[in-house]
């Protein structure tokens, strides 16, 4: 099962981490990445969109 991890900074300066394990939500989020970013994230690399850090982890 895959887990999509999103790290983002709140307005207070704290870093929040969201772990997404629902396959439907992962598929929906994958649509926001361009083709090159999809290739990177599928190999486990971190991808940055604006100020958010995304990483896909395969279990």
SELUM-816969 format. One record per atom (N, C-alpha, C, CB): residue number from 1; residue in one letter; atom name; z, y, x. Coordinates in nm, 2 decimals. Glycine has a CB too. Example, Ala and Ser with C-alpha at 12.3 -4.5 7.8 and 13.67 -1.06 7.14 Angstrom:
! SELUM-816969
<1, 'A', 'N', <0.78, -0.57, 1.32>> <1, 'A', 'CA', <0.78, -0.45, 1.23>> <1, 'A', 'C', <0.78, -0.33, 1.32>> <1, 'A', 'CB', <0.90, -0.45, 1.13>> <2, 'S', 'N', <0.71, -0.22, 1.28>> <2, 'S', 'CA', <0.71, -0.11, 1.37>> <2, 'S', 'C', <0.79, 0.00, 1.29>> <2, 'S', 'CB', <0.57, -0.06, 1.41>> 
! end
This chain:
! SELUM-816969
<1, 'X', 'N', <0.00, -0.12, 0.08>> <1, 'X', 'CA', <0.00, 0.00, 0.00>> <1, 'X', 'C', <0.00, 0.12, 0.09>> <1, 'X', 'CB', <0.12, 0.00, -0.10>> <2, 'X', 'N', <-0.08, 0.22, 0.05>> <2, 'X', 'CA', <-0.09, 0.34, 0.13>> <2, 'X', 'C', <0.01, 0.45, 0.08>> <2, 'X', 'CB', <-0.23, 0.40, 0.12>> <3, 'X', 'N', <0.05, 0.53, 0.17>> <3, 'X', 'CA', <0.14, 0.64, 0.14>> <3, 'X', 'C', <0.08, 0.77, 0.20>> <3, 'X', 'CB', <0.29, 0.62, 0.19>> <4, 'X', 'N', <0.06, 0.87, 0.12>> <4, 'X', 'CA', <0.01, 1.00, 0.16>> <4, 'X', 'C', <0.13, 1.09, 0.18>> <4, 'X', 'CB', <-0.09, 1.06, 0.06>> <5, 'X', 'N', <0.15, 1.15, 0.30>> <5, 'X', 'CA', <0.26, 1.23, 0.33>> <5, 'X', 'C', <0.21, 1.38, 0.34>> <5, 'X', 'CB', <0.33, 1.19, 0.46>> <6, 'X', 'N', <0.27, 1.46, 0.26>> <6, 'X', 'CA', <0.24, 1.61, 0.27>> <6, 'X', 'C', <0.36, 1.68, 0.31>> <6, 'X', 'CB', <0.19, 1.66, 0.13>> <7, 'X', 'N', <0.35, 1.76, 0.42>> <7, 'X', 'CA', <0.46, 1.85, 0.47>> <7, 'X', 'C', <0.42, 1.99, 0.45>> <7, 'X', 'CB', <0.49, 1.82, 0.62>> <8, 'X', 'N', <0.51, 2.07, 0.39>> <8, 'X', 'CA', <0.47, 2.21, 0.36>> <8, 'X', 'C', <0.60, 2.29, 0.38>> <8, 'X', 'CB', <0.41, 2.23, 0.23>> <9, 'X', 'N', <0.58, 2.42, 0.40>> <9, 'X', 'CA', <0.70, 2.51, 0.42>> <9, 'X', 'C', <0.72, 2.59, 0.30>> <9, 'X', 'CB', <0.67, 2.60, 0.55>> <10, 'X', 'N', <0.84, 2.59, 0.25>> <10, 'X', 'CA', <0.88, 2.67, 0.14>> <10, 'X', 'C', <0.89, 2.82, 0.18>> <10, 'X', 'CB', <1.02, 2.62, 0.08>> <11, 'X', 'N', <0.90, 2.91, 0.08>> <11, 'X', 'CA', <0.92, 3.05, 0.10>> <11, 'X', 'C', <1.05, 3.08, 0.18>> <11, 'X', 'CB', <0.91, 3.13, -0.02>> <12, 'X', 'N', <1.14, 2.99, 0.16>> <12, 'X', 'CA', <1.27, 3.01, 0.23>> <12, 'X', 'C', <1.27, 2.97, 0.38>> <12, 'X', 'CB', <1.38, 2.93, 0.16>> <13, 'X', 'N', <1.16, 2.91, 0.42>> <13, 'X', 'CA', <1.14, 2.87, 0.56>> <13, 'X', 'C', <1.17, 2.72, 0.58>> <13, 'X', 'CB', <1.23, 2.95, 0.64>> <14, 'X', 'N', <1.23, 2.65, 0.48>> <14, 'X', 'CA', <1.26, 2.51, 0.49>> <14, 'X', 'C', <1.13, 2.43, 0.48>> <14, 'X', 'CB', <1.36, 2.47, 0.39>> <15, 'X', 'N', <1.12, 2.32, 0.55>> <15, 'X', 'CA', <1.00, 2.23, 0.55>> <15, 'X', 'C', <1.03, 2.12, 0.45>> <15, 'X', 'CB', <0.97, 2.17, 0.69>> <16, 'X', 'N', <0.95, 2.10, 0.36>> <16, 'X', 'CA', <0.96, 2.00, 0.25>> <16, 'X', 'C', <0.86, 1.89, 0.28>> <16, 'X', 'CB', <0.94, 2.06, 0.11>> <17, 'X', 'N', <0.90, 1.77, 0.25>> <17, 'X', 'CA', <0.81, 1.65, 0.27>> <17, 'X', 'C', <0.79, 1.58, 0.14>> <17, 'X', 'CB', <0.86, 1.56, 0.38>> <18, 'X', 'N', <0.67, 1.55, 0.10>> <18, 'X', 'CA', <0.64, 1.48, -0.02>> <18, 'X', 'C', <0.57, 1.35, 0.01>> <18, 'X', 'CB', <0.56, 1.57, -0.12>> <19, 'X', 'N', <0.62, 1.24, -0.04>> <19, 'X', 'CA', <0.56, 1.11, -0.01>> <19, 'X', 'C', <0.49, 1.06, -0.14>> <19, 'X', 'CB', <0.67, 1.00, 0.04>> <20, 'X', 'N', <0.36, 1.05, -0.14>> <20, 'X', 'CA', <0.29, 1.01, -0.26>> <20, 'X', 'C', <0.24, 0.87, -0.24>> <20, 'X', 'CB', <0.16, 1.11, -0.28>> <21, 'X', 'N', <0.28, 0.78, -0.33>> <21, 'X', 'CA', <0.25, 0.64, -0.32>> <21, 'X', 'C', <0.17, 0.59, -0.44>> <21, 'X', 'CB', <0.37, 0.55, -0.30>> <22, 'X', 'N', <0.14, 0.67, -0.53>> <22, 'X', 'CA', <0.06, 0.63, -0.65>> <22, 'X', 'C', <-0.09, 0.64, -0.61>> <22, 'X', 'CB', <0.09, 0.73, -0.77>> <23, 'X', 'N', <-0.16, 0.53, -0.62>> <23, 'X', 'CA', <-0.30, 0.52, -0.58>> <23, 'X', 'C', <-0.39, 0.63, -0.65>> <23, 'X', 'CB', <-0.36, 0.39, -0.60>> <24, 'X', 'N', <-0.36, 0.65, -0.78>> <24, 'X', 'CA', <-0.44, 0.75, -0.85>> <24, 'X', 'C', <-0.42, 0.89, -0.80>> <24, 'X', 'CB', <-0.40, 0.74, -1.00>> <25, 'X', 'N', <-0.29, 0.92, -0.77>> <25, 'X', 'CA', <-0.26, 1.06, -0.71>> <25, 'X', 'C', <-0.32, 1.07, -0.57>> <25, 'X', 'CB', <-0.11, 1.08, -0.71>> <26, 'X', 'N', <-0.32, 0.96, -0.49>> <26, 'X', 'CA', <-0.38, 0.97, -0.36>> <26, 'X', 'C', <-0.53, 0.99, -0.37>> <26, 'X', 'CB', <-0.35, 0.84, -0.28>> <27, 'X', 'N', <-0.59, 0.92, -0.46>> <27, 'X', 'CA', <-0.74, 0.94, -0.48>> <27, 'X', 'C', <-0.77, 1.08, -0.52>> <27, 'X', 'CB', <-0.79, 0.84, -0.59>> <28, 'X', 'N', <-0.69, 1.14, -0.61>> <28, 'X', 'CA', <-0.71, 1.28, -0.66>> <28, 'X', 'C', <-0.69, 1.38, -0.54>> <28, 'X', 'CB', <-0.61, 1.31, -0.77>> <29, 'X', 'N', <-0.59, 1.36, -0.46>> <29, 'X', 'CA', <-0.57, 1.45, -0.34>> <29, 'X', 'C', <-0.68, 1.43, -0.24>> <29, 'X', 'CB', <-0.43, 1.42, -0.28>> <30, 'X', 'N', <-0.74, 1.31, -0.22>> <30, 'X', 'CA', <-0.84, 1.29, -0.12>> <30, 'X', 'C', <-0.97, 1.38, -0.16>> <30, 'X', 'CB', <-0.88, 1.14, -0.12>> <31, 'X', 'N', <-0.98, 1.42, -0.28>> <31, 'X', 'CA', <-1.10, 1.50, -0.32>> <31, 'X', 'C', <-1.09, 1.64, -0.26>> <31, 'X', 'CB', <-1.11, 1.50, -0.47>> <32, 'X', 'N', <-0.97, 1.68, -0.22>> <32, 'X', 'CA', <-0.96, 1.82, -0.17>> <32, 'X', 'C', <-1.00, 1.83, -0.03>> <32, 'X', 'CB', <-0.82, 1.87, -0.19>> <33, 'X', 'N', <-1.02, 1.72, 0.04>> <33, 'X', 'CA', <-1.05, 1.72, 0.18>> <33, 'X', 'C', <-1.21, 1.72, 0.20>> <33, 'X', 'CB', <-0.99, 1.59, 0.26>> <34, 'X', 'N', <-1.26, 1.78, 0.30>> <34, 'X', 'CA', <-1.40, 1.77, 0.33>> <34, 'X', 'C', <-1.43, 1.64, 0.40>> <34, 'X', 'CB', <-1.45, 1.89, 0.41>> <35, 'X', 'N', <-1.55, 1.61, 0.42>> <35, 'X', 'CA', <-1.59, 1.47, 0.47>> <35, 'X', 'C', <-1.53, 1.44, 0.61>> <35, 'X', 'CB', <-1.74, 1.47, 0.48>> <36, 'X', 'N', <-1.52, 1.54, 0.70>> <36, 'X', 'CA', <-1.47, 1.52, 0.83>> <36, 'X', 'C', <-1.32, 1.49, 0.82>> <36, 'X', 'CB', <-1.49, 1.64, 0.92>> <37, 'X', 'N', <-1.25, 1.57, 0.74>> <37, 'X', 'CA', <-1.10, 1.55, 0.72>> <37, 'X', 'C', <-1.07, 1.41, 0.66>> <37, 'X', 'CB', <-1.05, 1.66, 0.63>> <38, 'X', 'N', <-1.16, 1.36, 0.57>> <38, 'X', 'CA', <-1.14, 1.23, 0.51>> <38, 'X', 'C', <-1.14, 1.12, 0.62>> <38, 'X', 'CB', <-1.24, 1.20, 0.40>> <39, 'X', 'N', <-1.24, 1.14, 0.71>> <39, 'X', 'CA', <-1.25, 1.04, 0.82>> <39, 'X', 'C', <-1.13, 1.04, 0.91>> <39, 'X', 'CB', <-1.38, 1.07, 0.91>> <40, 'X', 'N', <-1.08, 1.16, 0.94>> <40, 'X', 'CA', <-0.96, 1.18, 1.02>> <40, 'X', 'C', <-0.84, 1.12, 0.95>> <40, 'X', 'CB', <-0.93, 1.32, 1.05>> <41, 'X', 'N', <-0.82, 1.15, 0.82>> <41, 'X', 'CA', <-0.70, 1.11, 0.75>> <41, 'X', 'C', <-0.70, 0.95, 0.73>> <41, 'X', 'CB', <-0.68, 1.18, 0.62>> <42, 'X', 'N', <-0.82, 0.90, 0.72>> <42, 'X', 'CA', <-0.83, 0.75, 0.70>> <42, 'X', 'C', <-0.79, 0.67, 0.83>> <42, 'X', 'CB', <-0.96, 0.71, 0.65>> <43, 'X', 'N', <-0.80, 0.74, 0.94>> <43, 'X', 'CA', <-0.76, 0.68, 1.07>> <43, 'X', 'C', <-0.62, 0.70, 1.11>> <43, 'X', 'CB', <-0.85, 0.73, 1.18>> <44, 'X', 'N', <-0.55, 0.77, 1.02>> <44, 'X', 'CA', <-0.40, 0.80, 1.04>> <44, 'X', 'C', <-0.37, 0.93, 1.11>> <44, 'X', 'CB', <-0.35, 0.69, 1.12>> <45, 'X', 'N', <-0.47, 1.01, 1.14>> <45, 'X', 'CA', <-0.45, 1.14, 1.20>> <45, 'X', 'C', <-0.40, 1.24, 1.10>> <45, 'X', 'CB', <-0.58, 1.19, 1.27>> <46, 'X', 'N', <-0.33, 1.34, 1.15>> <46, 'X', 'CA', <-0.28, 1.45, 1.07>> <46, 'X', 'C', <-0.39, 1.55, 1.04>> <46, 'X', 'CB', <-0.16, 1.52, 1.13>> <47, 'X', 'N', <-0.40, 1.60, 0.92>> <47, 'X', 'CA', <-0.50, 1.69, 0.88>> <47, 'X', 'C', <-0.42, 1.81, 0.82>> <47, 'X', 'CB', <-0.60, 1.63, 0.77>> <48, 'X', 'N', <-0.47, 1.93, 0.86>> <48, 'X', 'CA', <-0.41, 2.06, 0.81>> <48, 'X', 'C', <-0.50, 2.13, 0.72>> <48, 'X', 'CB', <-0.37, 2.15, 0.93>> <49, 'X', 'N', <-0.45, 2.16, 0.60>> <49, 'X', 'CA', <-0.53, 2.24, 0.50>> <49, 'X', 'C', <-0.44, 2.36, 0.47>> <49, 'X', 'CB', <-0.56, 2.16, 0.37>> <50, 'X', 'N', <-0.49, 2.48, 0.51>> <50, 'X', 'CA', <-0.41, 2.60, 0.50>> <50, 'X', 'C', <-0.28, 2.58, 0.58>> <50, 'X', 'CB', <-0.38, 2.64, 0.35>> <51, 'X', 'N', <-0.16, 2.57, 0.52>> <51, 'X', 'CA', <-0.04, 2.56, 0.59>> <51, 'X', 'C', <0.02, 2.42, 0.57>> <51, 'X', 'CB', <0.06, 2.66, 0.55>> <52, 'X', 'N', <-0.05, 2.33, 0.49>> <52, 'X', 'CA', <0.01, 2.20, 0.46>> <52, 'X', 'C', <-0.04, 2.10, 0.56>> <52, 'X', 'CB', <-0.03, 2.16, 0.32>> <53, 'X', 'N', <0.04, 2.00, 0.60>> <53, 'X', 'CA', <0.01, 1.90, 0.69>> <53, 'X', 'C', <0.00, 1.77, 0.61>> <53, 'X', 'CB', <0.11, 1.88, 0.81>> <54, 'X', 'N', <-0.11, 1.69, 0.62>> <54, 'X', 'CA', <-0.13, 1.57, 0.54>> <54, 'X', 'C', <-0.15, 1.46, 0.64>> <54, 'X', 'CB', <-0.25, 1.59, 0.45>> <55, 'X', 'N', <-0.10, 1.34, 0.60>> <55, 'X', 'CA', <-0.12, 1.22, 0.68>> <55, 'X', 'C', <-0.11, 1.10, 0.59>> <55, 'X', 'CB', <-0.01, 1.21, 0.79>> <56, 'X', 'N', <-0.21, 1.01, 0.61>> <56, 'X', 'CA', <-0.22, 0.88, 0.53>> <56, 'X', 'C', <-0.16, 0.77, 0.61>> <56, 'X', 'CB', <-0.36, 0.86, 0.48>> <57, 'X', 'N', <-0.07, 0.70, 0.56>> <57, 'X', 'CA', <-0.01, 0.59, 0.64>> <57, 'X', 'C', <-0.03, 0.46, 0.56>> <57, 'X', 'CB', <0.15, 0.61, 0.66>> <58, 'X', 'N', <-0.09, 0.36, 0.62>> <58, 'X', 'CA', <-0.12, 0.23, 0.56>> <58, 'X', 'C', <0.00, 0.14, 0.59>> <58, 'X', 'CB', <-0.25, 0.17, 0.62>> <59, 'X', 'N', <0.04, 0.07, 0.49>> <59, 'X', 'CA', <0.15, -0.03, 0.51>> <59, 'X', 'C', <0.10, -0.17, 0.52>> <59, 'X', 'CB', <0.26, -0.02, 0.40>> 
! end
